[in-house]
Amino acid sequence: MTASAPILSLRGISKAYVDATGARTEVLEGIDLDVSEGEFIAILGFSGSGKTTLISTIAGLLEPDSGEIIVKGQPSSGPGADRGLVFQSYSLFPWLTVEGNVRLAVEAVHKGLSKADQTALIKEKIELVGLGHAMDRKPAQLSGGMRQRVAVARALAMRPEILLLDEPLSALDALTRAKLQDEIERIRGVEKRTIILITNDVDEALLLADRVAVLEPAPRAKIGRIFDVGIARPRERTALNHDASYQHLRNEIVHYLGQLNQEQKSAEGDERELPKVTPISLLTPPKAYQDAARTNMETRFLEFFNLKKIYPTPKGPLTVVQDFNLLMDKGDFISLIGHSGCGKSTVLSMAAGLNEISGGGIILDGREIDVAGPDKAVVFQAPSLMPWLSARQNVSIGVERVYPHASKAERKDIVEYYLARVGLGDAMDKLAADMSNGMRQRVGIARAFALSPKLLLLDEPFGMLDSLTRWDLQDVLMEVWERTHVTSICVTHDVDEAILLADKVVMMTNGPEATIGKILEVDLPRPRDRKALLEHPKFYAYREEVLQFLADYEHGVKAHAA
């Protein structure tokens, strides 16, 4: 192998699966890629595009149907210590300590090392990922981010020439994910390894990689465009945000992904009409009150005043949220953003009537919220569907309750209208148990809108989804919201999502005793289009304002400033 030859080459890699019925699904077709020694490559792809199949094939865990994998000039015939793989799930032995989990890999791969050298290697790699203080802890005593660090340490302890990372951070919250991204960047600088990262996060790819390769959607996925990331290191998140080359490259990748996504969507439209039927309200104020208050309802439709939440703990009362004050007009869309543990979901659950209010109150349409009801629709992070029912049946349950006076045909039309709007026109009778997470969340959104609620509450509705599916459902949410203009609050960790969806971004300080730290007015035209938004002169300024607020509170430095 010459000095200029790639350390890894993929030549015409194709892979298909055959199910129990004999049906064949073509996943990868004709994958070609060269990776230089010491290079960091990020592979971006849609959910179900074959990213994990590709990384498992590179690792030698799967055999391609055709094509070959060449490592250091030699064809690969299976897994080897030259490639270390970190999966999305931690895959740790719960009965072993951090040291014990890493030792298993070292003893299996480095049999020729003395016990002392093995121990030194284990300690070195555990300290490299910042877990020197936790070597004797078991996985149950570690956070999700710490467990993933153990998996990275274990892979590094094998001393692989190529480190393969299969979406290792996708299941983590935004703050933990940012810390692990910094850890991976630090390891890259120290170890000088060749790294291939599978990710669905454009910002993650641009923060870490030398090149970004886009895997086109399955079936028959192949490498599409490859983008060179010519941004100098070190790369800092808030500084990148106003870097012109970063903005240009980010926009170019997002546009390309959007184009691929659009090409995948069915060209068939569904032109169903929504019946002119008014839902009942289970919490209707007396007529005299409605008449007296009518002029105020448009401008003070929802009000949070001195809202407080206290939880009892063994160590005494814990104030999670306090002095939360917010006014919303009818039809407002607000994003609620802040670090994990700041009380965002607590505020949302109190607004839904699902969590008792400890102090202050919430007024919706002239009536204090003290009970849950269909006038307040909630879409949770985990789709809360009945798995034995179809999409149609899951939505029908709520529709039958709030439209008891409508005919059976009208209720059927309402259900089908909203399922079609969220892209499930052809899957209405599919069982929830047989759906992907993205499809289930579409059902949840359809069900929420079908209730014609006074208030729509979204608790990180796309948090469990890959970013490309999330973009798709954000578009779905915006499209349906434009038709209803229901008053909405969305809890999110995603800065782009917060700006894209909302009229105001409400930023919360760190908990405990969290409150509103800042409110950003988003003066961007509606209806909003992702491509136009990224090109709008105000977008990156808004983005920087939110990122800076989150950075200020990242380590709790300003936890009590507001």
C-alpha positions in Angstrom: 0.0 0.0 0.0 1.4 3.4 -1.0 1.3 6.4 1.2 -1.4 8.0 -0.9 -3.7 5.0 -1.0 -6.9 5.1 1.0 -7.1 3.2 4.3 -10.6 2.0 3.4 -12.3 1.6 0.0 -15.8 0.4 -0.7 -16.3 -0.9 -4.2 -19.8 -1.5 -5.5 -21.2 -2.6 -2.2 -24.8 -4.0 -2.5 -26.9 -5.6 0.1 -30.5 -7.0 0.2 -32.6 -8.8 2.7 -35.2 -11.6 2.2 -38.0 -11.9 4.7 -39.9 -15.0 5.8 -42.3 -14.8 2.9 -39.5 -14.7 0.4 -39.9 -11.1 -0.4 -36.6 -9.4 -1.3 -35.8 -5.8 -0.2 -32.9 -4.1 -1.9 -31.2 -1.9 0.7 -27.8 -0.8 -0.7 -26.7 -0.8 -4.3 -23.4 0.1 -5.7 -21.9 2.0 -2.8 -18.5 3.5 -3.6 -16.4 5.4 -1.1 -12.7 6.0 -0.4 -11.5 7.1 3.1 -8.0 8.5 3.7 -6.0 7.6 6.8 -6.8 10.0 9.6 -9.9 11.3 7.9 -13.2 12.0 9.7 -16.1 11.1 7.4 -19.8 11.7 8.4 -22.4 9.7 6.5 -25.9 11.4 6.6 -29.0 9.5 5.7 -32.7 9.2 6.2 -34.3 6.8 8.6 -34.5 3.4 7.0 -32.0 4.3 4.3 -29.6 1.5 5.2 -27.0 3.5 7.3 -26.7 0.7 9.9 -26.5 -1.9 7.2 -23.7 0.0 5.6 -21.7 0.5 8.8 -22.2 -3.1 9.8 -20.9 -4.2 6.4 -17.9 -2.0 6.8 -17.3 -3.5 10.2 -17.4 -7.0 8.7 -20.5 -8.0 10.6 -22.5 -8.4 7.4 -21.4 -9.8 4.2 -22.3 -7.8 1.1 -24.1 -9.6 -1.7 -21.7 -8.0 -4.2 -18.8 -5.7 -4.2 -15.8 -5.6 -1.9 -14.4 -3.8 1.2 -10.7 -3.1 1.0 -8.8 -2.3 4.3 -5.2 -1.1 3.9 -5.0 -2.6 0.4 -6.4 -6.0 1.4 -9.9 -7.4 0.8 -11.9 -7.7 4.1 -13.5 -11.1 4.8 -15.0 -10.4 8.2 -14.6 -8.4 11.4 -11.2 -7.5 12.7 -9.5 -5.6 15.4 -8.5 -2.9 12.8 -12.2 -1.7 13.0 -13.8 -0.7 16.3 -17.6 -0.2 16.3 -19.7 1.8 18.7 -23.5 1.2 18.3 -26.4 3.5 19.0 -27.3 1.4 22.1 -24.7 1.1 24.7 -24.4 -2.8 24.7 -22.7 -3.0 28.1 -22.8 -5.9 30.6 -24.8 -4.6 33.5 -23.0 -6.8 36.1 -19.5 -5.5 35.1 -17.9 -2.2 36.1 -16.7 0.3 33.6 -13.3 -1.2 33.9 -14.7 -4.7 33.5 -16.6 -3.8 30.4 -13.5 -2.4 28.7 -11.3 -5.2 30.0 -13.4 -7.8 28.1 -12.5 -6.2 24.8 -8.8 -5.7 25.7 -8.4 -9.3 26.8 -10.1 -10.6 23.6 -8.1 -8.5 21.2 -4.7 -8.0 22.9 -3.9 -11.4 24.2 -0.2 -10.8 23.7 0.0 -7.9 26.1 1.0 -8.5 29.7 -1.6 -8.0 32.4 0.1 -4.8 33.5 0.1 -3.5 29.9 -3.6 -4.4 29.5 -4.4 -2.6 32.7 -2.5 0.5 31.6 -4.3 0.5 28.2 -7.7 0.1 29.9 -7.0 3.0 32.3 -5.6 5.2 29.5 -8.7 4.8 27.3 -11.2 5.2 30.2 -9.4 8.4 31.2 -9.4 9.6 27.6 -13.2 9.6 27.6 -13.4 11.4 31.0 -14.4 8.5 33.2 -11.3 7.9 35.3 -13.4 8.8 38.4 -16.0 6.1 37.5 -13.9 3.0 36.7 -15.6 1.0 39.5 -19.1 2.0 38.8 -21.6 -0.3 37.0 -23.8 0.8 34.1 -26.9 1.2 36.3 -24.9 3.9 38.2 -24.1 5.9 35.0 -26.1 8.4 33.0 -26.9 7.6 29.3 -24.0 9.9 28.2 -21.6 8.2 30.5 -22.6 4.7 29.3 -21.9 5.8 25.7 -18.5 7.0 26.8 -17.8 3.5 28.1 -18.7 2.1 24.7 -16.3 4.6 23.0 -13.5 3.7 25.5 -14.0 0.0 24.8 -13.8 0.5 21.0 -10.7 2.7 21.4 -9.0 0.1 23.7 -9.0 -2.3 20.8 -6.6 0.2 19.1 -8.6 0.1 15.9 -7.2 1.9 12.9 -10.7 2.8 11.9 -13.3 3.9 14.5 -16.9 3.3 13.3 -19.7 5.2 15.1 -23.2 4.2 14.4 -25.4 7.1 15.6 -23.9 6.9 19.0 -25.5 10.1 20.3 -29.0 10.0 18.7 -30.7 8.7 21.9 -29.2 11.4 24.1 -30.7 14.8 25.1 -29.3 17.9 23.4 -27.0 19.0 26.2 -25.5 15.5 26.8 -25.2 15.1 23.0 -23.2 18.4 22.8 -20.8 17.2 25.5 -20.2 13.9 23.8 -19.6 15.7 20.4 -16.9 17.7 22.2 -15.5 14.4 23.6 -15.4 12.9 20.1 -13.6 15.9 18.7 -11.1 15.8 21.6 -10.5 12.1 20.9 -10.0 12.8 17.2 -7.4 15.4 18.0 -5.5 13.1 20.5 -5.9 9.7 18.8 -5.6 10.8 15.1 -7.8 7.8 14.2 -9.7 7.4 10.9 -13.3 7.9 12.0 -16.6 7.1 10.2 -19.7 8.6 11.9 -23.2 7.6 10.9 -25.5 10.5 11.9 -28.8 12.1 10.9 -27.8 15.5 12.3 -26.4 18.0 9.8 -24.9 20.2 12.6 -23.2 17.3 14.2 -21.7 16.3 10.8 -20.4 19.8 10.1 -19.1 20.2 13.7 -17.0 17.0 13.5 -16.2 15.9 10.0 -13.8 16.6 7.2 -16.3 15.4 4.6 -20.0 14.7 4.7 -21.3 11.9 2.4 -25.1 11.7 1.9 -26.7 8.3 1.6 -29.7 8.5 -0.7 -33.0 7.0 0.5 -33.6 3.3 0.3 -34.4 1.1 -1.5 -31.2 0.7 -3.5 -29.5 3.4 -1.5 -26.2 4.7 -2.8 -23.8 7.5 -1.9 -25.1 10.8 -3.4 -23.3 14.0 -3.0 -20.1 14.3 -0.9 -19.5 17.7 0.7 -16.0 18.9 1.7 -16.1 20.7 5.1 -13.4 23.3 4.7 -14.0 24.9 8.1 -10.9 25.4 10.2 -10.6 23.6 13.5 -11.4 24.0 16.4 -15.0 24.5 15.6 -17.2 26.2 18.2 -21.0 26.0 18.0 -21.9 29.6 18.5 -19.0 30.9 16.5 -19.9 28.6 13.6 -23.4 30.0 13.5 -22.2 33.4 12.1 -19.5 31.8 9.9 -20.5 32.6 6.3 -18.9 29.4 4.9 -20.7 27.3 7.5 -24.0 28.9 6.7 -23.5 28.4 3.0 -22.5 24.7 3.4 -25.2 24.0 5.9 -27.9 25.5 3.6 -26.5 23.5 0.6 -26.7 20.2 2.5 -30.2 21.0 3.9 -31.5 21.9 0.5 -30.1 18.7 -1.0 -31.6 16.5 1.7 -34.9 18.3 1.3 -34.8 17.7 -2.5 -34.2 14.0 -1.9 -37.0 13.8 0.7 -39.4 15.6 -1.7 -38.5 13.1 -4.5 -39.4 10.2 -2.1 -42.8 11.5 -1.3 -45.8 10.3 -3.2 -46.9 12.6 -6.0 -50.5 11.7 -5.3 -52.4 14.3 -3.4 -55.5 13.9 -1.2 -58.1 16.6 -1.7 -60.5 15.6 1.1 -62.7 18.4 2.5 -63.1 18.9 6.2 -66.8 18.8 7.3 -68.3 22.0 8.7 -69.0 20.5 12.1 -68.3 22.3 15.4 -67.0 20.3 18.3 -68.6 20.5 21.7 -66.7 22.1 24.6 -66.7 20.2 27.8 -65.7 23.4 29.7 -68.0 26.0 28.3 -68.4 29.1 30.5 -72.0 30.5 31.1 -73.4 32.5 28.2 -73.4 35.8 30.1 -69.7 35.3 30.9 -68.9 34.5 27.3 -70.7 37.7 26.1 -69.0 39.9 28.7 -65.5 38.4 28.0 -65.8 38.1 24.3 -63.7 41.2 23.5 -60.8 40.0 25.6 -60.6 36.4 24.3 -58.6 37.2 21.2 -55.8 39.1 23.0 -55.6 37.2 26.4 -56.6 33.8 25.3 -54.1 32.0 27.4 -52.4 33.4 30.5 -49.9 31.9 32.9 -49.6 34.0 36.1 -47.1 33.4 38.9 -47.1 29.7 38.0 -45.3 27.5 40.5 -44.7 23.8 40.8 -43.3 22.2 44.0 -42.6 18.4 44.3 -42.2 16.7 47.7 -38.9 14.9 48.2 -37.2 13.0 51.0 -35.1 16.1 51.6 -38.0 18.5 51.7 -40.0 20.5 49.1 -38.4 21.0 45.7 -39.5 24.1 43.7 -39.1 23.1 40.0 -40.8 26.1 38.4 -41.6 29.5 39.9 -42.8 33.0 38.8 -43.6 31.7 35.3 -45.7 34.5 33.7 -46.7 34.5 30.1 -49.6 35.9 27.9 -50.7 34.4 24.6 -53.2 35.7 22.1 -55.5 33.3 20.3 -53.7 31.6 17.5 -50.2 32.2 18.9 -47.6 29.5 18.5 -44.9 29.5 21.2 -41.8 27.4 21.5 -40.5 26.6 25.0 -36.8 25.8 25.1 -34.1 25.2 27.8 -31.8 22.6 29.1 -32.9 19.2 30.5 -34.5 19.6 34.0 -35.6 23.2 33.5 -39.3 22.4 33.9 -40.5 22.8 30.3 -42.5 19.6 30.4 -43.7 20.4 33.9 -45.2 23.7 32.6 -46.8 21.9 29.7 -48.3 19.1 31.8 -49.9 21.8 34.1 -51.3 23.6 31.0 -52.8 20.2 30.0 -54.5 19.8 33.4 -52.4 16.6 33.9 -50.3 18.0 36.8 -51.5 19.8 39.8 -50.6 23.5 40.1 -48.7 24.4 43.3 -49.2 28.2 43.0 -50.5 30.8 40.6 -52.7 29.6 37.8 -53.4 29.2 34.1 -56.4 30.8 32.4 -57.6 29.4 29.0 -60.4 31.1 27.1 -61.6 32.8 30.3 -61.6 29.7 32.5 -59.0 28.5 34.9 -57.4 25.1 34.0 -57.9 22.5 36.7 -58.7 19.4 34.8 -57.6 17.6 31.6 -60.0 17.5 28.6 -60.2 17.3 24.9 -60.1 21.1 24.6 -56.4 20.7 25.4 -54.8 18.2 23.0 -51.4 16.8 23.9 -48.8 15.2 21.6 -46.1 13.5 23.7 -42.6 12.5 22.8 -43.5 8.8 22.8 -46.6 8.2 20.7 -49.3 7.2 23.1 -51.4 5.0 20.8 -53.3 1.8 21.5 -51.1 -0.6 19.6 -53.9 -3.1 18.9 -56.0 -0.4 17.1 -55.5 1.0 13.6 -54.5 4.6 12.8 -58.2 5.3 12.0 -59.4 3.7 15.2 -56.9 5.6 17.4 -58.1 9.0 15.9 -61.8 8.0 16.0 -61.8 7.5 19.7 -61.3 11.2 20.4 -63.4 12.4 17.4 -66.5 10.4 18.6 -66.2 12.1 22.0 -66.0 15.7 20.8 -68.4 15.4 17.9 -71.3 13.4 19.4 -73.8 15.4 17.4 -72.2 14.8 14.0 -73.3 12.0 11.7 -71.2 8.9 11.4 -70.2 9.9 7.9 -69.1 13.4 9.1 -67.0 11.8 11.9 -65.4 9.5 9.3 -64.6 12.4 7.1 -62.9 14.3 9.9 -60.7 11.3 10.8 -59.7 10.7 7.2 -59.1 14.3 6.5 -56.5 14.7 9.2 -54.9 11.3 8.6 -54.5 12.3 4.9 -53.1 15.7 6.0 -50.3 14.0 7.9 -49.4 11.7 5.0 -51.2 8.5 6.2 -53.9 8.4 3.5 -52.8 5.0 2.4 -52.1 3.6 5.9 -55.3 4.5 7.8 -56.1 0.8 8.6 -52.6 -0.2 9.5 -52.2 -1.2 13.2 -50.2 1.1 15.4 -48.1 -1.9 16.4 -46.9 -2.3 12.8 -45.9 1.3 12.3 -42.6 3.1 12.6 -42.1 5.7 15.3 -42.4 8.4 12.7 -45.8 7.0 11.4 -47.1 6.7 15.0 -46.2 10.3 15.7 -48.1 11.3 12.6 -51.2 9.5 14.0 -50.7 11.4 17.3 -50.6 14.7 15.4 -53.7 13.8 13.4 -55.5 12.8 16.5 -54.6 16.1 18.3 -55.8 18.3 15.4 -59.0 16.2 14.9 -60.1 17.2 18.4 -60.3 20.8 17.2 -58.7 21.8 20.6 -58.6 25.3 22.0 -55.0 24.6 23.0 -52.4 22.3 21.3 -49.6 21.1 23.5 -46.5 19.4 22.0 -44.0 17.9 24.4 -40.9 17.3 22.3 -43.1 15.6 19.7 -40.2 14.8 17.3 -37.5 14.2 20.0 -37.3 10.4 19.4 -37.1 10.7 15.6 -34.0 11.1 13.4 -33.6 14.7 12.2 -34.6 14.0 8.6 -37.9 12.4 9.7 -38.3 15.3 12.2 -38.0 17.8 9.3 -40.7 16.0 7.4 -43.1 16.0 10.4 -42.3 19.7 11.2 -43.5 20.5 7.7 -46.6 18.4 8.3 -47.2 20.2 11.6 -46.8 23.6 10.0 -49.0 22.7 7.0 -51.9 21.5 9.3 -51.4 24.4 11.8 -51.7 26.9 8.9 -55.2 25.5 8.3 -56.4 25.8 11.9 -54.2 28.4 13.7 -54.9 26.6 16.9 -53.1 28.3 19.9 -50.0 26.1 20.4 -47.1 25.5 22.8 -44.2 23.3 21.7 -41.5 22.1 24.1 -38.3 21.4 22.2 -34.5 21.1 22.6 -34.0 21.9 18.9 -33.1 25.6 18.2 -34.0 25.4 14.5 -37.3 23.7 15.3 -38.1 26.4 17.9 -37.6 29.2 15.4 -39.2 27.5 12.4 -42.5 26.8 14.2 -43.0 29.7 16.6 -44.1 33.3 16.8 -42.1 33.6 20.0 -39.3 31.5 21.5 -39.6 31.4 25.3 -36.3 30.5 26.9 -36.2 29.0 30.4 -33.4 29.2 33.0 -32.0 26.1 34.6 -33.8 24.3 37.3 -34.6 24.0 40.1 -36.6 27.3 40.6 -36.6 27.7 36.8 -38.4 30.6 35.2 -38.6 32.5 31.9 -35.1 34.0 31.2 -35.8 35.6 27.8 -38.5 35.8 25.1 -37.5 36.1 21.5 -40.0 37.6 19.0 -39.7 35.7 15.7 -40.5 38.1 12.9 -40.5 35.8 10.0 -43.2 35.5 7.3 -45.8 32.7 7.3 -46.4 30.2 5.9 -42.8 29.2 6.5 -40.6 27.2 4.1 -37.4 25.6 5.4 -35.4 26.6 2.4 -36.6 30.2 2.5 -36.1 30.4 6.2 -32.4 29.4 6.0 -31.9 32.2 3.5 -33.7 34.8 5.5 -31.3 37.5 6.8 -32.8 37.3 10.3 -32.7 33.5 10.7 -29.0 33.1 11.8 -29.3 36.2 14.1 -32.3 34.6 15.9 -30.4 31.3 16.0 -27.4 32.9 17.5 -29.5 34.6 20.2 -31.0 31.3 21.3 -27.7 29.4 21.1 -26.0 32.1 23.2 -28.7 31.9 25.9 -28.3 28.1 26.1 -24.5 28.4 26.2 -24.8 30.9 29.0 -26.8 28.4 31.0 -25.0 25.2 29.9 -23.0 24.9 33.1 -25.5 26.5 35.4 -23.4 29.7 35.6 -26.5 31.9 35.3 -29.1 29.5 36.8 -30.6 32.2 39.0 -29.9 35.2 36.9 -33.5 35.9 35.7 
